[in-house]
Amino acid sequence: MMTESVFPQLEALLPHVQKPIQYVGGELNSTVKPWESADVRWALMYPDAYEVGLPNQGVMILYEVLNEREGVLAERTYSVWPDLEELMREHKVPQFTVDSHRPVSAFDVFGLSFSTELGYTNMLTALDLAGIPLEAKNRTVDHPIVLAGGHAAFNPEPIAEFIDCAIIGDGEQAVLDMTEIIRAWKAEGRPGGREEVLLRLAKTGGVYVPGFYDVEYLPDGRIGRVVPNRSGVPWRVSKHTVMDLDEWPYPKQPLVPLAETVHERMSVEIFRGCTRGCRFCQAGMITRPVRERSITGIGEMVERGLKATGFEEVGLLSLSSADHTEIADIAKGLADRYTDDKVGLSLPSTRVDAFNVDLANELTRNGRRSGLTFAPEGGSERMRKVINKMVSEEDLIRTVATAYGNGWRQVKLYFMVGLPTETDEDVLQIGDMAVNVIAKGREVSGQNDIRCTVSIGGFVPKPHTPFQWAPQLSAEETDARLGKLRDKLRGDKKYGRSIGFRYHDGKPGIVEGLLSRGDRRIGDVIRAVYESGGRFDGWREHFSYDRWMQAAEKTLPAYGVDVAWYTTRERTYEEVLPWDHLDSGLDKDWLWEDWQDALDETEVEDCRWTPCFDCGVCPQLDTSIQIGPTGKKLLPLSVVK
């Protein structure tokens, strides 16, 4: 098998493509280890363009974790744009890594991190360019093990025929454990071939191998059961949870991109998990329990990362960063430390009920004062009870009044359309809220240059959430509701011009819904879309709804189901869901009860501050919520080694 660099062939193609710099590698803090020094070699992919994939924290962390291990190397690969894909096919240049430009097919493991299901066609493109058979059953002992991870891997069934295995949950320890199993198997001379190493992985209980499970269907198209077809393979596969984040202070040496990327900053994950209990939020459900990084651990990561990169902004990442129990001390301590260096701080977005002007001032003290982003999610009080987003309009108006009164001029509000039980009136109340925000902003600031941007996404029911049983709103109904809201905002002569309106139509959400709650039969649809030219489905300019619908109409009738069966159909408690054999730690009965609470418009408190609600995670995974305060302060550091 060819293991030498393909860069000589690639270099000749680069003058003929857009943004050739993204394919050359050599970024600051990248790692190239001698090929011969490694027993186990990983090719890591975020299946999107370089500008989206390089800043991805998950891939960056695993890249470092693996390369720190002796006898192991990891390199990165990203999706190539269609212009280079065409030239690579013409000149027979295979999918390559950007670190040493070796063929992906030469590695032991090809690991893909999926934060969204819309990257599935890009995976097939990469497999085909690499010369790896698309279907797992056709691979030999010399092909890489194709591994899926990331949030979408919590239901890998739509890509079951294309992957060899999946890991759900935190990857840091999981990839090291997997590496040692592969290393031992190789040292023994690869006994039993591909099936043997996959069996060893599956028997750990933490690696899901779809080929070792048979799916039985009922006459009406629903799943009857999912059954292991090998002895020693568990009926349910468990997720991985890293409990002490301070033991995993990655990335230590963040990558600095050569080309422009979507995030031009250094990022530090300040805690993992969320117990707010928003019923639509898959990330919050599957990453439980809450685990906070210590204030001193955060300080050391920021100090080391800034020295290693030269970035001028630090993103404090988590699902709800203002909920860190020491966020005020973290923000003030970092702002104090880097006052002379003009290093800015940012949070991805701020909960309305967690915002305070002191925190906001600390975050913007050394950087530019940009707009504030809040996510009420639901337009009406009733909808926010349904989704368990416990924020009143009074809370929001009070918060934006504080912001506008302290010099901010722009606020962005994020909502969803198509939530369970939603009516036109619920959506139109988004417009009322925006108008009230502008009116209050003008009142407290005495200025008319106040802006409010309303950004709307379509709701997609996700696995392992209370809404996994919910019907999805059709694309036509979604567009009709958005149209009514747009007309209402544009028709407001007094405030309309101060309100920006951004939204996605309903069509991408239907495709995402098909993929997120699909089963193995959806693999035929994905393959048909890929074969008809589907690429970069997460990009509006490349996405084709018609292509997806035509592929579904061509493949699904053979199974007696259609797109609506997967998307707009409500599920019952008795139905076996495609992901039920993958254990996120959440008790299915608890999820169902929370779904019933949603229909009754009943709110549930955050279990960090109340008695346990028995979601199942802590006892089942032998974990616990970990929060501060630690009582420590973020003091100026001496030299960090």
C-alpha positions in Angstrom: 0.0 0.0 0.0 1.3 3.4 -0.9 2.4 5.5 2.1 4.6 8.2 0.6 3.4 11.8 0.2 1.2 12.6 -2.7 2.2 16.3 -2.6 4.2 16.2 -5.8 1.1 15.2 -7.7 -1.2 17.5 -5.7 1.1 20.6 -6.1 0.6 20.5 -9.8 -3.2 20.8 -9.3 -3.2 23.6 -6.8 -2.8 26.6 -9.3 -6.1 25.5 -10.8 -8.3 25.6 -7.7 -9.7 28.2 -5.4 -8.0 28.7 -2.0 -5.1 26.3 -2.6 -3.6 27.4 0.7 -6.1 25.2 2.6 -4.5 22.0 1.2 -0.8 22.6 1.9 -0.6 22.1 5.7 2.2 23.3 7.9 0.1 25.3 10.3 1.7 26.6 13.4 1.4 23.9 16.1 0.7 21.1 13.6 2.5 17.8 14.2 4.3 15.6 11.6 5.7 12.4 13.2 7.9 10.0 11.3 5.7 7.3 9.7 7.9 4.5 10.9 7.8 5.7 14.5 4.2 4.7 14.9 2.5 1.4 15.5 -1.0 2.8 15.1 -1.8 5.7 12.7 -5.0 7.8 12.7 -6.4 10.0 10.0 -8.9 12.4 11.6 -11.5 14.2 9.6 -14.1 16.9 10.2 -16.2 16.3 7.0 -16.4 19.9 5.8 -14.2 22.5 4.3 -10.9 23.5 5.9 -12.3 26.8 7.0 -15.0 25.1 9.1 -13.1 21.9 10.0 -9.8 23.3 11.3 -11.2 25.3 14.3 -13.3 22.3 15.4 -12.3 21.7 19.0 -13.1 18.0 19.0 -10.8 17.1 16.2 -8.1 19.4 17.5 -8.2 17.8 20.9 -8.0 14.2 19.6 -5.2 15.2 17.2 -3.1 16.3 20.2 -4.1 13.5 22.6 -3.1 10.9 20.0 0.1 12.6 19.0 1.3 12.8 22.6 1.1 9.1 22.9 4.4 7.2 22.0 4.1 5.0 19.0 1.0 6.7 17.7 0.5 9.4 15.1 -2.5 11.4 14.0 -2.9 13.5 10.9 -5.9 15.6 9.7 -7.9 15.6 6.5 -10.8 17.8 5.4 -13.3 17.8 2.6 -12.0 19.0 -0.7 -14.0 21.5 -2.7 -15.6 20.2 -5.9 -13.0 21.9 -8.1 -10.2 19.9 -6.5 -12.3 16.8 -6.3 -12.7 16.8 -10.1 -9.0 17.2 -10.7 -8.1 14.6 -8.1 -10.3 12.1 -9.9 -8.8 13.0 -13.3 -5.2 12.7 -12.1 -5.8 9.8 -9.7 -4.7 11.7 -6.6 -6.3 10.0 -3.5 -7.8 11.7 -0.4 -4.8 12.9 1.6 -3.9 14.3 5.0 -2.8 18.0 5.2 0.0 17.2 7.6 2.2 14.9 5.5 0.0 14.5 2.4 -0.2 10.7 2.8 -3.1 8.8 1.4 -5.9 8.3 3.9 -6.1 4.6 2.9 -2.6 4.0 4.4 -3.8 4.7 8.0 -5.1 2.2 10.5 -8.1 4.3 11.5 -10.1 6.8 9.6 -12.0 8.7 12.3 -14.8 11.2 11.3 -16.4 13.7 13.7 -20.0 14.5 12.9 -21.5 17.5 14.6 -24.3 17.5 12.0 -25.8 14.8 9.8 -25.4 17.0 6.8 -21.8 15.9 6.5 -22.7 12.3 5.5 -22.3 12.8 1.7 -18.9 14.4 2.3 -17.9 11.2 4.1 -18.8 9.2 1.1 -16.8 11.5 -1.2 -13.7 11.1 1.1 -14.1 7.3 1.2 -14.4 7.1 -2.6 -11.4 9.5 -3.2 -9.4 7.4 -0.7 -10.1 4.2 -2.6 -11.8 2.7 0.5 -15.0 0.7 -0.4 -18.1 2.6 0.6 -19.7 -0.4 2.3 -18.0 -1.7 5.4 -18.7 -5.3 4.3 -16.5 -4.9 1.3 -13.3 -3.8 3.1 -10.3 -6.0 3.7 -7.8 -6.2 6.6 -5.7 -3.6 4.7 -8.3 -0.9 4.7 -8.6 1.6 7.6 -11.2 1.1 10.3 -13.8 3.8 9.6 -15.0 5.3 12.8 -17.8 7.8 13.5 -17.9 10.1 16.5 -19.4 13.5 17.4 -23.0 14.3 18.3 -24.5 12.8 15.2 -22.9 9.4 16.1 -25.5 9.1 18.9 -27.7 7.7 16.0 -25.3 6.3 13.5 -27.9 4.0 11.9 -28.3 6.0 8.7 -24.6 5.5 7.9 -24.4 2.0 9.5 -23.4 0.3 6.2 -20.6 2.9 5.5 -18.9 2.8 8.9 -17.1 0.0 10.7 -17.8 1.4 14.2 -18.9 4.4 16.2 -18.0 5.8 19.6 -20.6 7.9 21.5 -19.6 10.5 24.1 -16.3 12.0 25.0 -13.4 10.9 22.8 -10.3 11.6 24.8 -9.9 8.4 26.7 -11.9 6.4 24.2 -9.5 6.9 21.3 -6.5 5.9 23.5 -8.3 2.7 24.6 -9.2 1.9 21.0 -5.5 2.5 20.0 -4.2 0.0 22.5 -6.6 -2.7 21.3 -5.5 -2.1 17.7 -1.8 -2.0 18.7 -2.0 -5.4 20.4 -3.9 -6.9 17.5 -1.3 -5.7 15.0 1.6 -6.9 17.3 0.0 -10.4 17.2 0.1 -10.4 13.4 -3.5 -9.2 12.9 -5.1 -12.6 13.8 -8.7 -13.2 12.6 -8.4 -10.2 10.2 -10.7 -7.2 10.3 -13.6 -9.1 12.0 -11.4 -10.0 15.0 -10.2 -6.5 15.7 -13.8 -5.2 15.4 -15.0 -7.9 17.7 -12.3 -7.0 20.3 -13.5 -3.4 20.1 -17.2 -4.3 20.4 -16.7 -6.5 23.4 -15.4 -3.5 25.4 -19.1 -2.3 25.5 -18.0 1.2 24.5 -17.6 0.7 20.7 -20.6 0.2 18.5 -20.0 -2.1 15.5 -23.2 -1.9 13.3 -22.2 -5.1 11.4 -22.6 -7.1 14.6 -26.3 -6.2 15.0 -29.3 -7.3 13.0 -32.4 -5.0 12.7 -35.7 -6.7 12.4 -38.7 -4.8 11.1 -42.5 -5.1 11.7 -44.9 -5.2 8.8 -45.8 -1.5 9.2 -42.2 -0.4 8.8 -41.4 0.1 12.4 -38.4 -1.6 14.0 -39.2 -4.8 15.8 -35.9 -5.2 17.6 -32.1 -4.8 17.2 -30.2 -8.0 18.0 -26.5 -8.8 18.4 -25.4 -11.5 15.9 -22.1 -12.3 17.6 -21.5 -13.8 21.1 -20.0 -11.5 23.6 -21.3 -8.4 21.9 -23.4 -6.2 24.3 -27.1 -5.6 23.7 -26.6 -1.9 24.6 -23.5 0.2 23.9 -22.5 2.8 26.5 -21.3 6.3 26.0 -17.9 7.5 27.2 -17.7 10.3 29.9 -14.5 12.1 30.9 -15.1 13.2 34.5 -12.1 15.4 35.4 -11.6 18.0 32.7 -8.5 19.3 34.4 -6.8 16.0 33.6 -7.4 16.8 29.9 -6.3 20.4 29.3 -6.5 20.2 25.5 -5.7 21.7 23.1 -2.5 22.7 24.7 -1.1 24.0 21.4 -4.1 25.1 19.3 -3.7 25.1 15.6 -3.3 28.5 13.9 -4.9 28.3 10.4 -3.1 29.4 7.2 -6.4 30.4 5.5 -9.3 32.4 6.9 -11.6 30.2 9.0 -15.0 30.6 10.6 -13.5 31.3 14.1 -10.3 33.4 14.3 -9.7 32.9 18.0 -8.3 30.6 20.6 -11.0 28.6 22.5 -11.1 27.0 25.9 -13.9 24.7 27.0 -14.8 25.9 30.5 -17.3 23.2 31.3 -18.9 20.2 29.6 -22.6 19.2 29.9 -25.7 21.1 30.7 -28.7 20.4 33.1 -30.9 23.3 32.1 -33.1 20.7 30.5 -34.1 22.5 27.3 -36.2 19.7 25.7 -35.1 20.4 22.1 -31.4 20.4 22.9 -29.6 17.2 22.0 -26.2 18.6 23.1 -27.5 19.4 26.5 -29.0 16.0 27.0 -26.3 13.7 25.7 -23.4 15.5 27.4 -24.7 15.2 31.0 -23.6 15.5 33.7 -22.2 19.0 34.2 -18.4 18.9 34.7 -16.7 22.2 35.3 -13.1 23.0 34.6 -11.4 24.7 37.5 -10.7 28.4 37.4 -7.0 27.7 37.7 -7.1 25.1 35.0 -8.9 27.6 32.7 -6.3 30.2 33.5 -3.4 27.9 32.7 -5.0 26.8 29.4 -5.5 30.4 28.3 -2.0 31.5 29.2 -0.4 28.5 27.4 -2.7 28.8 24.4 -2.1 32.5 23.8 1.7 32.1 24.0 1.4 29.2 21.5 -0.8 31.0 19.0 -0.6 34.8 19.2 -4.4 35.0 19.0 -6.0 38.2 20.3 -9.3 36.7 21.4 -10.3 33.9 23.7 -13.6 32.1 23.4 -14.9 30.7 26.6 -16.8 27.7 25.3 -19.6 25.5 26.7 -23.3 25.0 26.1 -24.1 27.8 28.5 -20.9 29.5 29.5 -22.4 32.1 31.8 -23.6 29.2 34.0 -20.1 28.3 35.2 -20.3 28.9 38.9 -17.1 31.1 38.8 -17.7 32.9 35.5 -17.5 36.3 37.1 -14.1 35.6 38.6 -12.9 33.9 35.4 -13.9 36.9 33.3 -12.5 39.5 35.7 -9.3 37.6 36.3 -8.6 37.1 32.6 -9.5 40.7 31.7 -7.2 41.9 34.5 -4.4 39.7 33.4 -4.5 40.6 29.7 -5.3 44.3 30.0 -2.0 45.4 28.5 -2.1 42.8 25.8 -5.7 43.8 24.7 -6.8 40.2 24.6 -10.6 40.1 24.1 -12.9 37.6 25.7 -16.1 36.2 24.2 -19.0 33.8 25.1 -20.8 32.0 22.3 -24.2 33.4 23.5 -25.6 34.4 26.9 -28.7 33.2 28.6 -31.1 36.0 29.3 -31.3 35.1 33.0 -27.5 34.7 33.3 -26.6 38.1 31.9 -25.4 40.9 34.0 -23.7 44.1 32.9 -20.6 43.5 35.1 -19.9 40.3 33.3 -20.5 41.8 29.9 -18.2 44.7 30.7 -15.4 42.4 31.7 -15.8 40.3 28.5 -15.5 43.5 26.4 -13.0 45.4 28.4 -10.0 44.6 26.3 -11.7 43.8 23.0 -14.3 45.4 20.8 -17.9 45.8 22.0 -19.9 43.9 19.5 -23.5 42.9 19.7 -25.0 40.7 22.4 -26.7 37.4 21.5 -29.5 35.9 23.5 -31.6 32.8 22.7 -35.2 32.9 24.0 -35.9 30.1 21.4 -39.7 30.4 21.8 -41.7 33.5 20.8 -44.4 33.1 23.4 -44.5 32.4 27.1 -46.4 29.3 26.4 -43.8 27.9 23.9 -41.0 28.6 26.4 -42.8 26.4 28.9 -43.2 23.7 26.3 -39.5 23.7 25.6 -38.5 24.3 29.2 -36.7 27.5 28.4 -37.6 29.3 31.7 -37.2 32.9 30.5 -40.1 35.4 30.6 -40.5 38.3 28.3 -40.1 40.5 31.3 -36.7 38.9 32.0 -35.7 39.6 28.4 -36.8 43.2 28.3 -35.1 43.9 31.6 -31.9 42.4 30.3 -31.8 44.3 27.0 -32.7 47.5 28.8 -29.6 47.0 30.9 -27.5 46.3 27.8 -28.9 49.3 25.8 -28.6 51.5 28.8 -24.9 50.6 29.2 -23.9 51.5 25.7 -24.7 48.4 23.6 -26.5 49.2 20.3 -27.2 45.8 18.9 -28.9 42.7 20.2 -29.4 39.4 18.3 -32.3 37.1 19.4 -32.4 33.5 18.3 -35.6 31.6 18.0 -36.9 28.3 16.5 -40.0 27.7 14.4 -41.8 24.4 14.2 -41.6 23.4 17.9 -44.2 20.9 19.2 -47.7 22.3 19.8 -46.7 25.6 18.1 -49.3 27.8 16.5 -49.1 30.8 14.1 -49.8 33.1 17.1 -46.8 31.7 19.0 -44.6 32.6 16.0 -46.1 36.1 15.5 -45.3 36.9 19.1 -41.6 36.8 18.1 -42.4 40.0 16.2 -44.1 41.5 19.3 -41.0 40.7 21.3 -38.6 42.3 18.8 -40.7 45.5 18.7 -40.7 45.7 22.5 -37.0 45.2 22.6 -36.5 48.1 20.1 -39.0 50.3 22.0 -37.2 49.7 25.3 -33.8 50.3 23.8 -34.8 53.6 22.4 -36.4 54.6 25.7 -33.4 53.8 27.9 -30.7 55.0 25.5 -32.4 58.0 24.2 -31.1 57.0 20.8 -32.8 55.8 17.6 -29.8 53.8 16.2 -30.9 50.7 18.2 -30.9 47.5 16.3 -32.3 44.0 17.0 -31.7 41.1 14.7 -34.2 38.2 14.8 -32.5 35.0 13.7 -34.7 31.9 13.2 -33.9 28.2 12.7 -36.2 25.4 12.0 -36.8 22.9 14.8 -35.5 19.3 14.1 -36.4 16.6 16.6 -33.2 14.8 17.8 -32.5 11.4 19.3 -32.0 11.1 23.1 -34.2 14.2 23.8 -37.7 14.4 25.1 -38.8 15.6 21.7 -37.5 12.4 19.9 -41.1 11.3 19.6 -42.4 14.6 18.3 -43.8 15.3 14.8 -41.7 17.7 12.7 -43.4 20.6 11.0 -43.4 20.2 7.2 -41.3 22.5 5.0 -44.5 24.1 3.6 -46.0 24.9 7.0 -42.6 26.2 8.2 -42.3 28.5 5.3 -45.9 29.7 5.7 -45.3 30.7 9.4 -42.0 32.4 8.5 -43.8 34.3 5.8 -46.4 35.6 8.2 -43.8 36.7 10.6 -41.7 38.4 7.9 -44.8 40.3 6.7 -45.6 41.4 10.2 -42.1 42.8 10.8 -41.9 44.5 7.4 -45.3 46.1 7.9 -44.3 47.8 11.1 -43.7 51.4 10.1 -42.4 52.6 13.4 -39.9 49.8 14.3 -39.6 47.5 11.3 -36.5 49.1 9.9 -34.7 48.6 13.1 -35.3 44.9 13.1 -33.2 42.6 11.0 -34.7 39.2 10.0 -32.7 36.2 9.1 -34.1 32.7 8.6 -33.7 29.4 6.9 -36.5 28.0 4.9 -38.0 24.7 6.0 -36.4 22.4 3.4 -32.9 21.8 4.9 -34.6 21.0 8.2 -36.7 18.2 6.6 -33.5 16.6 5.2 -31.8 17.0 8.6 -34.8 15.4 10.3 -34.7 12.5 7.9 -31.1 11.9 8.7 -31.3 12.6 12.5 -34.1 10.1 13.2 -33.5 7.7 10.3 -32.6 4.1 10.5 -30.5 1.8 8.2 -32.8 2.2 5.3 -31.8 5.8 5.0 -28.3 4.7 3.9 -29.8 4.0 0.4 -31.0 7.6 0.2 -27.6 9.0 1.3 -25.8 6.9 -1.3 -28.2 7.9 -4.1 -27.7 11.6 -3.2 -23.9 11.2 -3.2 -24.0 9.4 -6.6 -26.1 12.2 -8.1 -23.6 14.8 -7.0 -24.6 15.7 -3.5 -21.7 17.5 -1.6 -21.5 20.0 1.2 -25.1 19.8 2.2 -24.6 22.1 5.1 -23.8 24.9 2.7 -26.8 26.7 1.3 -25.3 27.2 -2.1 -24.6 23.5 -2.5 -27.7 22.0 -0.8 -30.4 20.6 -3.1 -33.7 19.7 -1.5 -34.9 18.3 -4.8 -31.9 16.0 -5.0 -32.7 14.6 -1.6 -36.4 14.2 -2.3 -35.7 12.4 -5.6 -33.3 10.0 -3.9 -35.9 9.3 -1.2 -38.6 8.7 -3.8 -36.3 6.4 -5.7 -35.2 4.2 -2.7 -37.7 4.3 0.2 -40.9 2.8 -1.5 -39.1 -0.6 -1.6 -39.3 -0.5 2.2 -42.9 0.8 2.4 -41.9 4.1 4.0 -41.4 7.7 2.8 -39.9 11.0 4.0 -43.0 12.0 6.0 -42.8 8.6 7.8 -39.5 9.7 9.3 -40.1 13.4 9.7 -43.7 14.6 10.3 -44.9 11.4 12.0 -45.3 11.3 15.8 -43.9 8.3 17.5 -45.5 6.3 20.4 -43.9 5.2 23.6 -44.0 1.5 22.5 -42.0 2.1 19.3 -38.5 0.8 19.2 -36.4 3.8 18.1 -33.4 3.3 15.9 -31.0 4.4 18.6 -32.5 2.6 21.6 -29.6 0.2 21.8 -27.1 3.1 22.2 -27.1 4.2 25.8 -26.7 7.9 26.4 -27.3 7.3 30.1 -30.7 8.9 29.9 -33.6 6.8 31.2 -36.2 6.4 28.4 -39.1 6.5 30.8 -37.7 9.9 32.1 -37.5 11.2 28.6 -41.1 10.1 27.9 -42.3 11.8 31.1 -40.5 15.0 30.2 -42.2 14.8 26.7 -45.6 14.5 28.5 -44.6 17.5 30.7 -43.9 19.5 27.5 -47.4 18.7 26.2 -48.8 19.8 29.6 -46.6 23.0 29.4 -44.9 22.0 32.7 -41.5 23.4 33.5 -38.7 21.5 35.2 -36.0 23.1 37.2 -32.2 22.8 36.6 -31.1 19.8 38.7 -27.8 21.5 39.6 -29.7 23.6 42.2 -32.6 21.3 43.1 -33.1 17.6 44.1 -32.4 15.0 41.4 -35.1 14.4 38.8 -33.9 10.8 38.0 -32.9 11.4 34.4 -30.7 8.3 34.9 -27.2 9.6 33.9 -25.4 9.9 37.3 -26.2 6.5 38.8 -26.2 4.6 35.4 -22.8 6.0 34.3 -21.4 6.1 37.9 -20.9 9.9 37.5 -22.0 13.0 39.3 -22.5 16.7 38.7 -19.3 18.6 39.3 -19.5 22.3 40.0 -17.6 24.9 42.1 -16.9 27.3 43.5 -13.4 26.1 44.4 -12.6 29.2 46.4 -9.5 29.8 44.3 -8.8 33.0 42.3 -7.3 33.5 38.9 -4.0 35.0 40.1 -1.3 36.1 37.6 0.7 33.1 36.6 4.4 32.7 36.5 6.0 31.1 33.5 3.9 28.3 32.2 6.0 25.3 30.9 
